[in-house]
């Protein structure tokens, strides 16, 4: 019986910090790192993966090379994913992992999967496997490592944070439906071609009878109007100002990350397979 050790990288800070942590504290495990590529990631994600590979000293395996978002969108008749029908998470994140790990388990290997759930995330649970040979471990929870500890690990290792944290709260597809209005506005500024692609998907979906838009209750056509963008930015500034008035600002955080979980709320935490 062979024991294998695997760790999924999302493109976000938590999973990257866990990879660094395990490389530093358990190098003897020879962990296999993997990334389930949706084909619609931010350019900053790929740059960050390259940086992380440099620290780990080994490549991060890319899963899902053939069936990307466009493939599954056709399978679902151009209906967009949404919080109510999260087919993107199922088909682009969970299923590729299960298909990759299933032959290992069936061959009799014991597979240890390491998941980046922090000590301050009591509301989260790890991937629940129905297979005895697939065992999930939560090193951060065991070691008591919280949000601040994650940032410290990345900074101390010289890896740093993904560059998208300048303007976005967490990882995920360019058009993730959990994005807040301000993040859509910033996507238009930072990556206008990705915004236009998302707008094209939305128009096609609506023509095919999809009841969903990317941003709840508002099409990207409406969101992109100059007067609406100005309102979104003003509303966001008011939220940040209210937070700043209630407590001191962390001097290490930039204006996008002034306690980002409070600014954006809990919506982005719901898609657990994508955002860590």
C-alpha positions as CSV (number, residue, x, y, z in Angstrom):
1,X,0.0,0.0,0.0
2,X,1.4,3.4,-1.0
3,X,0.6,6.6,0.8
4,X,0.1,9.8,-1.3
5,X,-0.1,13.3,-0.2
6,X,-2.0,16.0,-2.2
7,X,-2.8,19.7,-1.7
8,X,-5.1,21.7,-3.9
9,X,-4.1,25.3,-4.8
10,X,-6.9,27.7,-5.6
11,X,-4.9,30.7,-6.6
12,X,-5.8,32.4,-3.3
13,X,-3.7,33.2,-0.2
14,X,-4.9,30.5,2.2
15,X,-4.1,27.4,0.0
16,X,-0.8,29.0,-1.1
17,X,0.2,29.6,2.5
18,X,-0.7,26.0,3.4
19,X,1.6,24.8,0.6
20,X,4.4,26.9,1.9
21,X,3.7,25.8,5.5
22,X,3.7,22.1,4.6
23,X,6.9,22.5,2.5
24,X,8.6,24.1,5.5
25,X,7.2,21.8,8.2
26,X,6.8,18.4,6.5
27,X,9.1,18.3,3.4
28,X,9.5,14.5,3.8
29,X,5.9,14.0,2.7
30,X,6.7,14.9,-1.0
31,X,3.3,16.5,-1.5
32,X,1.7,16.6,-4.9
33,X,0.2,20.1,-5.6
34,X,-2.6,20.5,-8.0
35,X,-4.7,23.4,-9.5
36,X,-8.1,22.9,-11.1
37,X,-8.0,25.3,-14.0
38,X,-11.4,26.7,-15.2
39,X,-9.8,28.4,-18.2
40,X,-11.2,31.7,-16.9
41,X,-8.7,32.7,-14.3
42,X,-7.3,36.1,-13.8
43,X,-3.8,36.7,-15.3
44,X,-2.6,37.5,-11.7
45,X,-3.5,33.9,-10.7
46,X,-1.2,32.3,-13.2
47,X,1.6,34.7,-12.3
48,X,1.1,33.8,-8.6
49,X,1.2,30.1,-9.4
50,X,4.5,30.6,-11.1
51,X,5.8,32.4,-8.1
52,X,4.6,29.7,-5.8
53,X,6.2,26.9,-7.9
54,X,9.5,28.7,-7.6
55,X,9.3,28.5,-3.8
56,X,8.0,24.9,-3.8
57,X,10.7,23.7,-6.2
58,X,8.2,21.6,-8.1
59,X,5.4,22.1,-10.6
60,X,1.8,22.5,-9.7
61,X,-0.2,19.9,-11.6
62,X,-3.0,21.5,-13.7
63,X,-6.1,19.4,-13.7
64,X,-9.1,19.8,-16.1
65,X,-7.1,20.7,-19.2
66,X,-9.8,19.8,-21.7
67,X,-13.3,20.6,-20.3
68,X,-13.1,24.2,-19.3
69,X,-15.9,26.7,-18.6
70,X,-16.8,27.1,-22.3
71,X,-17.3,23.4,-22.6
72,X,-19.7,23.2,-19.6
73,X,-21.5,26.3,-20.6
74,X,-22.5,24.6,-23.9
75,X,-23.5,21.5,-22.0
76,X,-25.8,23.6,-19.8
77,X,-27.4,25.4,-22.9
78,X,-25.7,28.7,-22.1
79,X,-27.4,29.0,-18.7
80,X,-25.1,30.9,-16.4
81,X,-24.1,29.4,-13.0
82,X,-25.4,31.2,-10.0
83,X,-25.6,30.8,-6.2
84,X,-28.7,28.7,-6.8
85,X,-27.2,26.5,-9.5
86,X,-23.4,26.3,-8.9
87,X,-22.6,23.9,-11.7
88,X,-19.3,25.6,-12.2
89,X,-18.0,24.5,-8.8
90,X,-19.3,21.0,-9.3
91,X,-18.0,20.5,-12.8
92,X,-14.8,22.6,-12.8
93,X,-13.5,22.1,-9.2
94,X,-14.9,19.1,-7.4
95,X,-15.4,16.7,-10.3
96,X,-11.9,17.1,-11.8
97,X,-10.4,16.4,-8.3
98,X,-12.5,13.3,-7.8
99,X,-11.7,12.0,-11.3
100,X,-8.0,12.5,-10.6
101,X,-7.9,11.0,-7.2
102,X,-10.3,8.1,-7.8
103,X,-7.9,5.8,-9.6
104,X,-5.3,6.3,-6.8
105,X,-7.8,5.2,-4.1
106,X,-9.1,2.3,-6.1
107,X,-5.5,1.1,-6.6
108,X,-5.3,0.7,-2.8
109,X,-3.3,3.9,-2.1
110,X,-4.1,5.9,0.9
111,X,-4.4,9.5,-0.2
112,X,-4.0,12.3,2.4
113,X,-5.6,15.6,1.2
114,X,-4.5,18.8,3.0
115,X,-7.1,21.6,3.0
116,X,-6.5,25.2,3.9
117,X,-9.2,25.8,6.5
118,X,-8.0,28.3,9.1
119,X,-8.4,28.2,12.8
120,X,-10.7,31.2,12.7
121,X,-13.1,29.6,10.2
122,X,-15.3,27.5,12.5
123,X,-18.2,27.8,9.9
124,X,-16.2,25.7,7.3
125,X,-15.8,22.0,6.9
126,X,-13.4,20.2,4.7
127,X,-14.2,18.1,1.6
128,X,-16.2,15.1,2.9
129,X,-15.1,11.9,1.2
130,X,-17.1,8.7,1.2
131,X,-14.0,6.7,0.6
132,X,-12.0,5.3,3.5
133,X,-8.7,5.6,1.7
134,X,-9.1,9.4,1.1
135,X,-8.3,11.2,4.3
136,X,-8.7,14.9,4.8
137,X,-6.4,16.9,7.1
138,X,-6.7,20.6,8.3
139,X,-3.2,21.6,9.3
140,X,-4.0,25.3,10.0
141,X,-6.9,24.4,12.3
142,X,-4.7,22.0,14.2
143,X,-1.8,24.5,14.4
144,X,-4.1,27.4,15.4
145,X,-3.1,29.5,12.3
146,X,-5.6,32.3,11.5
147,X,-6.0,34.9,8.8
148,X,-3.1,37.1,10.1
149,X,-0.9,34.0,10.3
150,X,-1.6,33.2,6.6
151,X,-0.3,36.6,5.5
152,X,2.7,36.2,7.8
153,X,3.6,32.9,6.3
154,X,3.5,34.2,2.7
155,X,5.4,37.4,3.5
156,X,8.1,35.6,5.5
157,X,8.7,33.1,2.6
158,X,9.0,35.9,0.1
159,X,6.0,34.7,-1.9
160,X,3.7,37.5,-0.9
161,X,0.1,37.9,-1.9
162,X,-1.5,37.5,-5.4
163,X,-1.5,40.9,-7.1
164,X,-5.3,40.9,-7.6
165,X,-5.7,41.7,-3.9
166,X,-5.0,45.3,-4.9
167,X,-8.6,45.4,-6.2
168,X,-10.3,42.1,-5.5
169,X,-11.2,40.3,-2.3
170,X,-10.3,36.7,-3.2
171,X,-9.6,34.2,-6.0
172,X,-12.1,32.8,-8.4
173,X,-13.1,33.1,-12.1
174,X,-13.0,36.5,-13.7
175,X,-16.8,36.5,-13.7
176,X,-17.5,34.8,-10.4
177,X,-21.1,35.5,-9.5
178,X,-20.1,36.0,-5.8
179,X,-18.2,39.2,-6.8
180,X,-19.6,42.4,-5.3
181,X,-20.5,45.4,-7.4
182,X,-17.3,47.2,-6.7
183,X,-15.3,44.2,-7.8
184,X,-17.2,44.2,-11.1
185,X,-16.4,47.9,-11.5
186,X,-12.7,47.1,-10.8
187,X,-12.7,44.2,-13.2
188,X,-13.8,46.6,-15.9
189,X,-10.9,48.9,-15.0
190,X,-8.2,46.2,-14.6
191,X,-9.2,43.7,-17.3
192,X,-11.8,45.2,-19.7
193,X,-11.5,42.3,-22.1
194,X,-12.5,39.9,-19.3
195,X,-15.5,42.1,-18.4
196,X,-16.6,42.2,-22.1
197,X,-16.3,38.4,-22.3
198,X,-18.5,38.1,-19.2
199,X,-21.0,40.6,-20.7
200,X,-21.1,38.5,-23.9
201,X,-21.8,35.3,-21.9
202,X,-24.6,37.1,-20.1
203,X,-26.3,38.4,-23.2
204,X,-26.2,34.9,-24.8
205,X,-27.6,33.4,-21.6
206,X,-30.5,35.8,-21.4
207,X,-31.3,35.1,-25.1
208,X,-31.4,31.4,-24.2
209,X,-33.9,32.0,-21.4
210,X,-31.5,32.0,-18.4
211,X,-33.1,33.7,-15.4
212,X,-29.7,34.8,-14.0
213,X,-27.3,37.7,-14.5
214,X,-23.8,37.7,-13.2
215,X,-24.5,40.4,-10.7
216,X,-27.7,39.9,-8.7
217,X,-30.5,42.0,-10.0
218,X,-28.5,43.9,-12.5
219,X,-27.1,43.2,-15.9
220,X,-23.5,44.1,-16.8
221,X,-24.8,46.5,-19.4
222,X,-26.6,48.5,-16.6
223,X,-23.7,48.1,-14.2
224,X,-21.2,49.5,-16.8
225,X,-23.0,52.8,-17.3
226,X,-20.8,55.7,-16.1
227,X,-23.4,57.0,-13.6
228,X,-23.9,53.6,-12.2
229,X,-20.1,53.0,-11.8
230,X,-19.8,56.3,-10.0
231,X,-22.6,55.3,-7.6
232,X,-21.0,51.9,-6.9
233,X,-17.6,53.5,-6.1
234,X,-19.3,56.1,-3.8
235,X,-21.2,53.4,-2.0
236,X,-18.1,51.4,-1.5
237,X,-16.2,54.3,-0.1
238,X,-18.9,54.9,2.4
239,X,-18.7,51.3,3.6
240,X,-15.0,51.5,4.0
241,X,-15.3,54.9,5.9
242,X,-17.8,53.3,8.3
243,X,-15.4,50.5,9.0
244,X,-12.5,52.9,9.5
245,X,-14.6,54.9,12.0
246,X,-15.3,51.8,14.1
247,X,-11.8,50.5,14.5
248,X,-8.1,51.2,13.7
249,X,-6.9,50.4,10.2
250,X,-4.2,47.7,9.9
251,X,-1.2,49.7,8.8
252,X,-0.1,46.7,6.6
253,X,-3.3,46.6,4.6
254,X,-4.1,48.6,1.5
255,X,-7.4,50.3,0.9
256,X,-8.8,47.2,-0.8
257,X,-8.0,44.9,2.1
258,X,-9.1,47.1,5.0
259,X,-10.7,44.0,6.7
260,X,-11.9,42.8,3.4
261,X,-14.3,40.2,4.9
262,X,-16.2,43.0,6.6
263,X,-16.3,45.2,3.5
264,X,-17.6,42.5,1.2
265,X,-19.5,40.4,3.7
266,X,-19.7,36.6,3.7
267,X,-20.9,36.0,0.1
268,X,-17.4,35.2,-1.3
269,X,-16.9,32.6,1.4
270,X,-19.7,30.4,0.1
271,X,-18.0,28.9,-2.9
272,X,-15.5,27.0,-0.8
273,X,-13.9,25.0,-3.6
274,X,-12.9,28.1,-5.5
275,X,-11.9,30.7,-2.9
276,X,-9.0,29.9,-0.7
